[in-house]
Amino acid sequence: QVQLVESGGGLVQAGGSLRLSCAAFGRTISIYTMGWFRQAPGKEREFVADINWSGSRTSYADSVKGRFTISRDNAKNTAYLQMNSLEAEDTAVYCCALERVCWGQGTQVAVSS
């Protein structure tokens, strides 16, 4: 069974940046779509971004387009989410997904306005 370990979350001021990492253990991610979801307090989990196995295709939620960039390094079995121009509305627990299923505990991102 795969284990995904997220890191890189924290507290940042509005307008700042964070880079989330997702390290995979127990399975190579090289043939799978990887993605990120988030869940804010009192809200449903929502899709943020995903990237196909080769990195040639990405998709983003409208709310993060132009601010977030998803990438991957299959040699390191790791996916990333670069988040720029952060807004208070981005505050949430972010989880890494393999084929749209979150396998880790998530990492907290808090943006102060």
Secondary structure, 3 states (H helix, E strand, C coil): CCEEEEECCEEEECCCCEEEEEEEECCCCCCCCEEEEEECCCCCCEEEEEECCCCCCEEECCCCCCCEEEEEEHHHCEEEEEECCCCHHHCEEEEEEECCEECCCCEEEEEEC
